[in-house]
Amino acid sequence: MAYINTAAHNEFAPLRRAAELLEGFKAKRELRRKYLELYNELDALSDRDLNDIGISRYNIADIARKHVYGA
């Protein structure tokens, strides 16, 4: 009787995992860049400008986080 080996070889599994980790890191770094960009733009506004758009300086971090991360 003949047997067929159907097991997949995972020779490149560690490389694939490293590539996935790198892509995840790049995505998180891009989100962090967007967060800091928005935070700095809002922080550069005067208190009067922030008041005109209905934002308290205290809430800048929360607003930037919700806008970028959607949480």
mmCIF file of the N, C-alpha and C atoms, coordinates in Angstrom:
data_MODEL
# 
_entry.id   MODEL 
# 
loop_
_atom_site.group_PDB 
_atom_site.id 
_atom_site.type_symbol 
_atom_site.label_atom_id 
_atom_site.label_alt_id 
_atom_site.label_comp_id 
_atom_site.label_asym_id 
_atom_site.label_entity_id 
_atom_site.label_seq_id 
_atom_site.pdbx_PDB_ins_code 
_atom_site.Cartn_x 
_atom_site.Cartn_y 
_atom_site.Cartn_z 
_atom_site.occupancy 
_atom_site.B_iso_or_equiv 
_atom_site.pdbx_formal_charge 
_atom_site.auth_seq_id 
_atom_site.auth_comp_id 
_atom_site.auth_asym_id 
_atom_site.auth_atom_id 
_atom_site.pdbx_PDB_model_num 
ATOM 1   N N  . MET A 1 1  ? 0.841   -1.155 0.000  1.00 0.00 ? 1  MET A N  1 
ATOM 2   C CA . MET A 1 1  ? 0.000   0.000  0.000  1.00 0.00 ? 1  MET A CA 1 
ATOM 3   C C  . MET A 1 1  ? 0.899   1.235  0.000  1.00 0.00 ? 1  MET A C  1 
ATOM 4   N N  . ALA A 1 2  ? 0.539   2.217  -0.795 1.00 0.00 ? 2  ALA A N  1 
ATOM 5   C CA . ALA A 1 2  ? 1.329   3.445  -0.906 1.00 0.00 ? 2  ALA A CA 1 
ATOM 6   C C  . ALA A 1 2  ? 0.755   4.519  0.009  1.00 0.00 ? 2  ALA A C  1 
ATOM 7   N N  . TYR A 1 3  ? 1.647   5.307  0.543  1.00 0.00 ? 3  TYR A N  1 
ATOM 8   C CA . TYR A 1 3  ? 1.230   6.412  1.406  1.00 0.00 ? 3  TYR A CA 1 
ATOM 9   C C  . TYR A 1 3  ? 1.632   7.730  0.755  1.00 0.00 ? 3  TYR A C  1 
ATOM 10  N N  . ILE A 1 4  ? 0.774   8.703  0.934  1.00 0.00 ? 4  ILE A N  1 
ATOM 11  C CA . ILE A 1 4  ? 1.063   10.035 0.403  1.00 0.00 ? 4  ILE A CA 1 
ATOM 12  C C  . ILE A 1 4  ? 1.273   10.978 1.581  1.00 0.00 ? 4  ILE A C  1 
ATOM 13  N N  . ASN A 1 5  ? 2.360   11.665 1.542  1.00 0.00 ? 5  ASN A N  1 
ATOM 14  C CA . ASN A 1 5  ? 2.644   12.634 2.594  1.00 0.00 ? 5  ASN A CA 1 
ATOM 15  C C  . ASN A 1 5  ? 1.953   13.950 2.242  1.00 0.00 ? 5  ASN A C  1 
ATOM 16  N N  . THR A 1 6  ? 0.941   14.303 3.009  1.00 0.00 ? 6  THR A N  1 
ATOM 17  C CA . THR A 1 6  ? 0.198   15.533 2.734  1.00 0.00 ? 6  THR A CA 1 
ATOM 18  C C  . THR A 1 6  ? 0.532   16.647 3.720  1.00 0.00 ? 6  THR A C  1 
ATOM 19  N N  . ALA A 1 7  ? 1.494   16.422 4.571  1.00 0.00 ? 7  ALA A N  1 
ATOM 20  C CA . ALA A 1 7  ? 1.868   17.447 5.550  1.00 0.00 ? 7  ALA A CA 1 
ATOM 21  C C  . ALA A 1 7  ? 2.572   18.598 4.843  1.00 0.00 ? 7  ALA A C  1 
ATOM 22  N N  . ALA A 1 8  ? 2.160   19.781 5.160  1.00 0.00 ? 8  ALA A N  1 
ATOM 23  C CA . ALA A 1 8  ? 2.784   20.966 4.573  1.00 0.00 ? 8  ALA A CA 1 
ATOM 24  C C  . ALA A 1 8  ? 4.087   21.262 5.304  1.00 0.00 ? 8  ALA A C  1 
ATOM 25  N N  . HIS A 1 9  ? 5.069   21.605 4.541  1.00 0.00 ? 9  HIS A N  1 
ATOM 26  C CA . HIS A 1 9  ? 6.355   21.955 5.135  1.00 0.00 ? 9  HIS A CA 1 
ATOM 27  C C  . HIS A 1 9  ? 6.335   23.433 5.510  1.00 0.00 ? 9  HIS A C  1 
ATOM 28  N N  . ASN A 1 10 ? 6.700   23.700 6.713  1.00 0.00 ? 10 ASN A N  1 
ATOM 29  C CA . ASN A 1 10 ? 6.726   25.082 7.190  1.00 0.00 ? 10 ASN A CA 1 
ATOM 30  C C  . ASN A 1 10 ? 8.159   25.574 7.335  1.00 0.00 ? 10 ASN A C  1 
ATOM 31  N N  . GLU A 1 11 ? 8.926   25.399 6.281  1.00 0.00 ? 11 GLU A N  1 
ATOM 32  C CA . GLU A 1 11 ? 10.325  25.810 6.316  1.00 0.00 ? 11 GLU A CA 1 
ATOM 33  C C  . GLU A 1 11 ? 10.469  27.313 6.522  1.00 0.00 ? 11 GLU A C  1 
ATOM 34  N N  . PHE A 1 12 ? 9.532   28.078 5.964  1.00 0.00 ? 12 PHE A N  1 
ATOM 35  C CA . PHE A 1 12 ? 9.639   29.528 6.005  1.00 0.00 ? 12 PHE A CA 1 
ATOM 36  C C  . PHE A 1 12 ? 8.714   30.149 7.039  1.00 0.00 ? 12 PHE A C  1 
ATOM 37  N N  . ALA A 1 13 ? 8.166   29.360 7.929  1.00 0.00 ? 13 ALA A N  1 
ATOM 38  C CA . ALA A 1 13 ? 7.250   29.885 8.938  1.00 0.00 ? 13 ALA A CA 1 
ATOM 39  C C  . ALA A 1 13 ? 7.904   30.961 9.807  1.00 0.00 ? 13 ALA A C  1 
ATOM 40  N N  . PRO A 1 14 ? 9.129   30.784 10.282 1.00 0.00 ? 14 PRO A N  1 
ATOM 41  C CA . PRO A 1 14 ? 9.736   31.862 11.083 1.00 0.00 ? 14 PRO A CA 1 
ATOM 42  C C  . PRO A 1 14 ? 9.932   33.152 10.282 1.00 0.00 ? 14 PRO A C  1 
ATOM 43  N N  . LEU A 1 15 ? 10.295  33.025 9.014  1.00 0.00 ? 15 LEU A N  1 
ATOM 44  C CA . LEU A 1 15 ? 10.456  34.214 8.181  1.00 0.00 ? 15 LEU A CA 1 
ATOM 45  C C  . LEU A 1 15 ? 9.119   34.887 7.929  1.00 0.00 ? 15 LEU A C  1 
ATOM 46  N N  . ARG A 1 16 ? 8.093   34.095 7.703  1.00 0.00 ? 16 ARG A N  1 
ATOM 47  C CA . ARG A 1 16 ? 6.756   34.633 7.477  1.00 0.00 ? 16 ARG A CA 1 
ATOM 48  C C  . ARG A 1 16 ? 6.278   35.368 8.725  1.00 0.00 ? 16 ARG A C  1 
ATOM 49  N N  . ARG A 1 17 ? 6.523   34.774 9.887  1.00 0.00 ? 17 ARG A N  1 
ATOM 50  C CA . ARG A 1 17 ? 6.114   35.390 11.152 1.00 0.00 ? 17 ARG A CA 1 
ATOM 51  C C  . ARG A 1 17 ? 6.872   36.701 11.378 1.00 0.00 ? 17 ARG A C  1 
ATOM 52  N N  . ALA A 1 18 ? 8.144   36.714 11.059 1.00 0.00 ? 18 ALA A N  1 
ATOM 53  C CA . ALA A 1 18 ? 8.932   37.940 11.206 1.00 0.00 ? 18 ALA A CA 1 
ATOM 54  C C  . ALA A 1 18 ? 8.402   39.032 10.275 1.00 0.00 ? 18 ALA A C  1 
ATOM 55  N N  . ALA A 1 19 ? 8.029   38.653 9.063  1.00 0.00 ? 19 ALA A N  1 
ATOM 56  C CA . ALA A 1 19 ? 7.480   39.622 8.115  1.00 0.00 ? 19 ALA A CA 1 
ATOM 57  C C  . ALA A 1 19 ? 6.145   40.171 8.616  1.00 0.00 ? 19 ALA A C  1 
ATOM 58  N N  . GLU A 1 20 ? 5.308   39.306 9.196  1.00 0.00 ? 20 GLU A N  1 
ATOM 59  C CA . GLU A 1 20 ? 4.027   39.750 9.750  1.00 0.00 ? 20 GLU A CA 1 
ATOM 60  C C  . GLU A 1 20 ? 4.242   40.703 10.923 1.00 0.00 ? 20 GLU A C  1 
ATOM 61  N N  . LEU A 1 21 ? 5.211   40.399 11.770 1.00 0.00 ? 21 LEU A N  1 
ATOM 62  C CA . LEU A 1 21 ? 5.515   41.278 12.898 1.00 0.00 ? 21 LEU A CA 1 
ATOM 63  C C  . LEU A 1 21 ? 6.007   42.639 12.413 1.00 0.00 ? 21 LEU A C  1 
ATOM 64  N N  . LEU A 1 22 ? 6.833   42.628 11.379 1.00 0.00 ? 22 LEU A N  1 
ATOM 65  C CA . LEU A 1 22 ? 7.347   43.874 10.824 1.00 0.00 ? 22 LEU A CA 1 
ATOM 66  C C  . LEU A 1 22 ? 6.215   44.718 10.234 1.00 0.00 ? 22 LEU A C  1 
ATOM 67  N N  . GLU A 1 23 ? 5.296   44.080 9.515  1.00 0.00 ? 23 GLU A N  1 
ATOM 68  C CA . GLU A 1 23 ? 4.160   44.808 8.944  1.00 0.00 ? 23 GLU A CA 1 
ATOM 69  C C  . GLU A 1 23 ? 3.281   45.394 10.046 1.00 0.00 ? 23 GLU A C  1 
ATOM 70  N N  . GLY A 1 24 ? 3.058   44.631 11.107 1.00 0.00 ? 24 GLY A N  1 
ATOM 71  C CA . GLY A 1 24 ? 2.277   45.131 12.233 1.00 0.00 ? 24 GLY A CA 1 
ATOM 72  C C  . GLY A 1 24 ? 2.952   46.324 12.888 1.00 0.00 ? 24 GLY A C  1 
ATOM 73  N N  . PHE A 1 25 ? 4.261   46.249 13.034 1.00 0.00 ? 25 PHE A N  1 
ATOM 74  C CA . PHE A 1 25 ? 5.021   47.357 13.608 1.00 0.00 ? 25 PHE A CA 1 
ATOM 75  C C  . PHE A 1 25 ? 4.913   48.602 12.733 1.00 0.00 ? 25 PHE A C  1 
ATOM 76  N N  . LYS A 1 26 ? 5.017   48.420 11.414 1.00 0.00 ? 26 LYS A N  1 
ATOM 77  C CA . LYS A 1 26 ? 4.918   49.554 10.500 1.00 0.00 ? 26 LYS A CA 1 
ATOM 78  C C  . LYS A 1 26 ? 3.543   50.206 10.575 1.00 0.00 ? 26 LYS A C  1 
ATOM 79  N N  . ALA A 1 27 ? 2.491   49.387 10.655 1.00 0.00 ? 27 ALA A N  1 
ATOM 80  C CA . ALA A 1 27 ? 1.133   49.926 10.738 1.00 0.00 ? 27 ALA A CA 1 
ATOM 81  C C  . ALA A 1 27 ? 0.938   50.715 12.032 1.00 0.00 ? 27 ALA A C  1 
ATOM 82  N N  . LYS A 1 28 ? 1.430   50.188 13.140 1.00 0.00 ? 28 LYS A N  1 
ATOM 83  C CA . LYS A 1 28 ? 1.298   50.893 14.418 1.00 0.00 ? 28 LYS A CA 1 
ATOM 84  C C  . LYS A 1 28 ? 2.115   52.179 14.423 1.00 0.00 ? 28 LYS A C  1 
ATOM 85  N N  . ARG A 1 29 ? 3.289   52.136 13.816 1.00 0.00 ? 29 ARG A N  1 
ATOM 86  C CA . ARG A 1 29 ? 4.126   53.335 13.741 1.00 0.00 ? 29 ARG A CA 1 
ATOM 87  C C  . ARG A 1 29 ? 3.445   54.421 12.913 1.00 0.00 ? 29 ARG A C  1 
ATOM 88  N N  . GLU A 1 30 ? 2.767   54.038 11.835 1.00 0.00 ? 30 GLU A N  1 
ATOM 89  C CA . GLU A 1 30 ? 2.053   55.003 10.999 1.00 0.00 ? 30 GLU A CA 1 
ATOM 90  C C  . GLU A 1 30 ? 0.887   55.622 11.763 1.00 0.00 ? 30 GLU A C  1 
ATOM 91  N N  . LEU A 1 31 ? 0.148   54.808 12.523 1.00 0.00 ? 31 LEU A N  1 
ATOM 92  C CA . LEU A 1 31 ? -0.940  55.347 13.338 1.00 0.00 ? 31 LEU A CA 1 
ATOM 93  C C  . LEU A 1 31 ? -0.396  56.322 14.380 1.00 0.00 ? 31 LEU A C  1 
ATOM 94  N N  . ARG A 1 32 ? 0.715   55.972 14.988 1.00 0.00 ? 32 ARG A N  1 
ATOM 95  C CA . ARG A 1 32 ? 1.314   56.855 15.992 1.00 0.00 ? 32 ARG A CA 1 
ATOM 96  C C  . ARG A 1 32 ? 1.749   58.168 15.359 1.00 0.00 ? 32 ARG A C  1 
ATOM 97  N N  . ARG A 1 33 ? 2.289   58.115 14.142 1.00 0.00 ? 33 ARG A N  1 
ATOM 98  C CA . ARG A 1 33 ? 2.694   59.331 13.440 1.00 0.00 ? 33 ARG A CA 1 
ATOM 99  C C  . ARG A 1 33 ? 1.490   60.233 13.180 1.00 0.00 ? 33 ARG A C  1 
ATOM 100 N N  . LYS A 1 34 ? 0.371   59.630 12.744 1.00 0.00 ? 34 LYS A N  1 
ATOM 101 C CA . LYS A 1 34 ? -0.847  60.402 12.490 1.00 0.00 ? 34 LYS A CA 1 
ATOM 102 C C  . LYS A 1 34 ? -1.386  61.019 13.775 1.00 0.00 ? 34 LYS A C  1 
ATOM 103 N N  . TYR A 1 35 ? -1.336  60.247 14.862 1.00 0.00 ? 35 TYR A N  1 
ATOM 104 C CA . TYR A 1 35 ? -1.798  60.754 16.154 1.00 0.00 ? 35 TYR A CA 1 
ATOM 105 C C  . TYR A 1 35 ? -0.974  61.969 16.572 1.00 0.00 ? 35 TYR A C  1 
ATOM 106 N N  . LEU A 1 36 ? 0.343   61.852 16.512 1.00 0.00 ? 36 LEU A N  1 
ATOM 107 C CA . LEU A 1 36 ? 1.208   62.953 16.927 1.00 0.00 ? 36 LEU A CA 1 
ATOM 108 C C  . LEU A 1 36 ? 1.039   64.175 16.028 1.00 0.00 ? 36 LEU A C  1 
ATOM 109 N N  . GLU A 1 37 ? 0.829   63.942 14.746 1.00 0.00 ? 37 GLU A N  1 
ATOM 110 C CA . GLU A 1 37 ? 0.621   65.052 13.819 1.00 0.00 ? 37 GLU A CA 1 
ATOM 111 C C  . GLU A 1 37 ? -0.646  65.822 14.187 1.00 0.00 ? 37 GLU A C  1 
ATOM 112 N N  . LEU A 1 38 ? -1.741  65.103 14.416 1.00 0.00 ? 38 LEU A N  1 
ATOM 113 C CA . LEU A 1 38 ? -2.997  65.752 14.781 1.00 0.00 ? 38 LEU A CA 1 
ATOM 114 C C  . LEU A 1 38 ? -2.885  66.424 16.143 1.00 0.00 ? 38 LEU A C  1 
ATOM 115 N N  . TYR A 1 39 ? -2.276  65.743 17.094 1.00 0.00 ? 39 TYR A N  1 
ATOM 116 C CA . TYR A 1 39 ? -2.102  66.309 18.430 1.00 0.00 ? 39 TYR A CA 1 
ATOM 117 C C  . TYR A 1 39 ? -1.318  67.621 18.357 1.00 0.00 ? 39 TYR A C  1 
ATOM 118 N N  . ASN A 1 40 ? -0.227  67.622 17.627 1.00 0.00 ? 40 ASN A N  1 
ATOM 119 C CA . ASN A 1 40 ? 0.602   68.827 17.520 1.00 0.00 ? 40 ASN A CA 1 
ATOM 120 C C  . ASN A 1 40 ? -0.119  69.962 16.801 1.00 0.00 ? 40 ASN A C  1 
ATOM 121 N N  . GLU A 1 41 ? -0.934  69.625 15.787 1.00 0.00 ? 41 GLU A N  1 
ATOM 122 C CA . GLU A 1 41 ? -1.699  70.658 15.091 1.00 0.00 ? 41 GLU A CA 1 
ATOM 123 C C  . GLU A 1 41 ? -2.707  71.305 16.030 1.00 0.00 ? 41 GLU A C  1 
ATOM 124 N N  . LEU A 1 42 ? -3.416  70.487 16.792 1.00 0.00 ? 42 LEU A N  1 
ATOM 125 C CA . LEU A 1 42 ? -4.391  71.040 17.731 1.00 0.00 ? 42 LEU A CA 1 
ATOM 126 C C  . LEU A 1 42 ? -3.699  71.801 18.858 1.00 0.00 ? 42 LEU A C  1 
ATOM 127 N N  . ASP A 1 43 ? -2.593  71.293 19.328 1.00 0.00 ? 43 ASP A N  1 
ATOM 128 C CA . ASP A 1 43 ? -1.873  71.931 20.426 1.00 0.00 ? 43 ASP A CA 1 
ATOM 129 C C  . ASP A 1 43 ? -1.288  73.279 20.008 1.00 0.00 ? 43 ASP A C  1 
ATOM 130 N N  . ALA A 1 44 ? -1.013  73.449 18.726 1.00 0.00 ? 44 ALA A N  1 
ATOM 131 C CA . ALA A 1 44 ? -0.450  74.705 18.235 1.00 0.00 ? 44 ALA A CA 1 
ATOM 132 C C  . ALA A 1 44 ? -1.498  75.814 18.160 1.00 0.00 ? 44 ALA A C  1 
ATOM 133 N N  . LEU A 1 45 ? -2.777  75.454 18.188 1.00 0.00 ? 45 LEU A N  1 
ATOM 134 C CA . LEU A 1 45 ? -3.831  76.464 18.139 1.00 0.00 ? 45 LEU A CA 1 
ATOM 135 C C  . LEU A 1 45 ? -3.884  77.232 19.450 1.00 0.00 ? 45 LEU A C  1 
ATOM 136 N N  . SER A 1 46 ? -4.309  78.476 19.349 1.00 0.00 ? 46 SER A N  1 
ATOM 137 C CA . SER A 1 46 ? -4.457  79.278 20.562 1.00 0.00 ? 46 SER A CA 1 
ATOM 138 C C  . SER A 1 46 ? -5.704  78.814 21.320 1.00 0.00 ? 46 SER A C  1 
ATOM 139 N N  . ASP A 1 47 ? -5.789  79.214 22.584 1.00 0.00 ? 47 ASP A N  1 
ATOM 140 C CA . ASP A 1 47 ? -6.969  78.867 23.377 1.00 0.00 ? 47 ASP A CA 1 
ATOM 141 C C  . ASP A 1 47 ? -8.234  79.440 22.747 1.00 0.00 ? 47 ASP A C  1 
ATOM 142 N N  . ARG A 1 48 ? -8.122  80.607 22.160 1.00 0.00 ? 48 ARG A N  1 
ATOM 143 C CA . ARG A 1 48 ? -9.281  81.230 21.515 1.00 0.00 ? 48 ARG A CA 1 
ATOM 144 C C  . ARG A 1 48 ? -9.734  80.408 20.307 1.00 0.00 ? 48 ARG A C  1 
ATOM 145 N N  . ASP A 1 49 ? -8.772  79.967 19.478 1.00 0.00 ? 49 ASP A N  1 
ATOM 146 C CA . ASP A 1 49 ? -9.122  79.143 18.314 1.00 0.00 ? 49 ASP A CA 1 
ATOM 147 C C  . ASP A 1 49 ? -9.758  77.826 18.750 1.00 0.00 ? 49 ASP A C  1 
ATOM 148 N N  . LEU A 1 50 ? -9.192  77.214 19.774 1.00 0.00 ? 50 LEU A N  1 
ATOM 149 C CA . LEU A 1 50 ? -9.762  75.965 20.283 1.00 0.00 ? 50 LEU A CA 1 
ATOM 150 C C  . LEU A 1 50 ? -11.175 76.190 20.801 1.00 0.00 ? 50 LEU A C  1 
ATOM 151 N N  . ASN A 1 51 ? -11.387 77.302 21.496 1.00 0.00 ? 51 ASN A N  1 
ATOM 152 C CA . ASN A 1 51 ? -12.711 77.613 22.020 1.00 0.00 ? 51 ASN A CA 1 
ATOM 153 C C  . ASN A 1 51 ? -13.710 77.828 20.883 1.00 0.00 ? 51 ASN A C  1 
ATOM 154 N N  . ASP A 1 52 ? -13.247 78.436 19.786 1.00 0.00 ? 52 ASP A N  1 
ATOM 155 C CA . ASP A 1 52 ? -14.123 78.665 18.635 1.00 0.00 ? 52 ASP A CA 1 
ATOM 156 C C  . ASP A 1 52 ? -14.624 77.357 18.028 1.00 0.00 ? 52 ASP A C  1 
ATOM 157 N N  . ILE A 1 53 ? -13.800 76.320 18.059 1.00 0.00 ? 53 ILE A N  1 
ATOM 158 C CA . ILE A 1 53 ? -14.238 75.036 17.488 1.00 0.00 ? 53 ILE A CA 1 
ATOM 159 C C  . ILE A 1 53 ? -14.763 74.086 18.557 1.00 0.00 ? 53 ILE A C  1 
ATOM 160 N N  . GLY A 1 54 ? -14.880 74.582 19.778 1.00 0.00 ? 54 GLY A N  1 
ATOM 161 C CA . GLY A 1 54 ? -15.511 73.803 20.843 1.00 0.00 ? 54 GLY A CA 1 
ATOM 162 C C  . GLY A 1 54 ? -14.634 72.737 21.464 1.00 0.00 ? 54 GLY A C  1 
ATOM 163 N N  . ILE A 1 55 ? -13.336 72.978 21.497 1.00 0.00 ? 55 ILE A N  1 
ATOM 164 C CA . ILE A 1 55 ? -12.409 71.996 22.066 1.00 0.00 ? 55 ILE A CA 1 
ATOM 165 C C  . ILE A 1 55 ? -11.671 72.632 23.236 1.00 0.00 ? 55 ILE A C  1 
ATOM 166 N N  . SER A 1 56 ? -11.599 71.919 24.322 1.00 0.00 ? 56 SER A N  1 
ATOM 167 C CA . SER A 1 56 ? -10.796 72.344 25.458 1.00 0.00 ? 56 SER A CA 1 
ATOM 168 C C  . SER A 1 56 ? -9.379  71.810 25.276 1.00 0.00 ? 56 SER A C  1 
ATOM 169 N N  . ARG A 1 57 ? -8.390  72.586 25.701 1.00 0.00 ? 57 ARG A N  1 
ATOM 170 C CA . ARG A 1 57 ? -7.004  72.138 25.584 1.00 0.00 ? 57 ARG A CA 1 
ATOM 171 C C  . ARG A 1 57 ? -6.796  70.821 26.330 1.00 0.00 ? 57 ARG A C  1 
ATOM 172 N N  . TYR A 1 58 ? -7.549  70.634 27.391 1.00 0.00 ? 58 TYR A N  1 
ATOM 173 C CA . TYR A 1 58 ? -7.470  69.412 28.190 1.00 0.00 ? 58 TYR A CA 1 
ATOM 174 C C  . TYR A 1 58 ? -7.884  68.179 27.376 1.00 0.00 ? 58 TYR A C  1 
ATOM 175 N N  . ASN A 1 59 ? -8.751  68.351 26.382 1.00 0.00 ? 59 ASN A N  1 
ATOM 176 C CA . ASN A 1 59 ? -9.300  67.227 25.610 1.00 0.00 ? 59 ASN A CA 1 
ATOM 177 C C  . ASN A 1 59 ? -8.542  66.918 24.323 1.00 0.00 ? 59 ASN A C  1 
ATOM 178 N N  . ILE A 1 60 ? -7.472  67.622 24.046 1.00 0.00 ? 60 ILE A N  1 
ATOM 179 C CA . ILE A 1 60 ? -6.756  67.434 22.777 1.00 0.00 ? 60 ILE A CA 1 
ATOM 180 C C  . ILE A 1 60 ? -6.286  65.990 22.604 1.00 0.00 ? 60 ILE A C  1 
ATOM 181 N N  . ALA A 1 61 ? -5.692  65.409 23.628 1.00 0.00 ? 61 ALA A N  1 
ATOM 182 C CA . ALA A 1 61 ? -5.177  64.035 23.515 1.00 0.00 ? 61 ALA A CA 1 
ATOM 183 C C  . ALA A 1 61 ? -6.310  63.045 23.258 1.00 0.00 ? 61 ALA A C  1 
ATOM 184 N N  . ASP A 1 62 ? -7.433  63.211 23.956 1.00 0.00 ? 62 ASP A N  1 
ATOM 185 C CA . ASP A 1 62 ? -8.569  62.305 23.756 1.00 0.00 ? 62 ASP A CA 1 
ATOM 186 C C  . ASP A 1 62 ? -9.144  62.430 22.353 1.00 0.00 ? 62 ASP A C  1 
ATOM 187 N N  . ILE A 1 63 ? -9.263  63.644 21.870 1.00 0.00 ? 63 ILE A N  1 
ATOM 188 C CA . ILE A 1 63 ? -9.815  63.871 20.530 1.00 0.00 ? 63 ILE A CA 1 
ATOM 189 C C  . ILE A 1 63 ? -8.895  63.273 19.469 1.00 0.00 ? 63 ILE A C  1 
ATOM 190 N N  . ALA A 1 64 ? -7.599  63.494 19.599 1.00 0.00 ? 64 ALA A N  1 
ATOM 191 C CA . ALA A 1 64 ? -6.645  62.939 18.630 1.00 0.00 ? 64 ALA A CA 1 
ATOM 192 C C  . ALA A 1 64 ? -6.673  61.416 18.661 1.00 0.00 ? 64 ALA A C  1 
ATOM 193 N N  . ARG A 1 65 ? -6.731  60.836 19.848 1.00 0.00 ? 65 ARG A N  1 
ATOM 194 C CA . ARG A 1 65 ? -6.762  59.373 19.986 1.00 0.00 ? 65 ARG A CA 1 
ATOM 195 C C  . ARG A 1 65 ? -8.017  58.789 19.339 1.00 0.00 ? 65 ARG A C  1 
ATOM 196 N N  . LYS A 1 66 ? -9.169  59.396 19.609 1.00 0.00 ? 66 LYS A N  1 
ATOM 197 C CA . LYS A 1 66 ? -10.421 58.889 19.039 1.00 0.00 ? 66 LYS A CA 1 
ATOM 198 C C  . LYS A 1 66 ? -10.435 59.027 17.524 1.00 0.00 ? 66 LYS A C  1 
ATOM 199 N N  . HIS A 1 67 ? -9.888  60.126 17.023 1.00 0.00 ? 67 HIS A N  1 
ATOM 200 C CA . HIS A 1 67 ? -9.884  60.338 15.577 1.00 0.00 ? 67 HIS A CA 1 
ATOM 201 C C  . HIS A 1 67 ? -8.990  59.331 14.854 1.00 0.00 ? 67 HIS A C  1 
ATOM 202 N N  . VAL A 1 68 ? -7.822  59.068 15.412 1.00 0.00 ? 68 VAL A N  1 
ATOM 203 C CA . VAL A 1 68 ? -6.854  58.195 14.733 1.00 0.00 ? 68 VAL A CA 1 
ATOM 204 C C  . VAL A 1 68 ? -7.143  56.723 14.996 1.00 0.00 ? 68 VAL A C  1 
ATOM 205 N N  . TYR A 1 69 ? -7.351  56.367 16.253 1.00 0.00 ? 69 TYR A N  1 
ATOM 206 C CA . TYR A 1 69 ? -7.511  54.957 16.619 1.00 0.00 ? 69 TYR A CA 1 
ATOM 207 C C  . TYR A 1 69 ? -8.971  54.513 16.628 1.00 0.00 ? 69 TYR A C  1 
ATOM 208 N N  . GLY A 1 70 ? -9.891  55.466 16.604 1.00 0.00 ? 70 GLY A N  1 
ATOM 209 C CA . GLY A 1 70 ? -11.301 55.125 16.564 1.00 0.00 ? 70 GLY A CA 1 
ATOM 210 C C  . GLY A 1 70 ? -11.846 54.529 17.843 1.00 0.00 ? 70 GLY A C  1 
ATOM 211 N N  . ALA A 1 71 ? -11.154 54.697 18.939 1.00 0.00 ? 71 ALA A N  1 
ATOM 212 C CA . ALA A 1 71 ? -11.623 54.089 20.187 1.00 0.00 ? 71 ALA A CA 1 
ATOM 213 C C  . ALA A 1 71 ? -12.415 55.070 20.959 1.00 0.00 ? 71 ALA A C  1 
# 
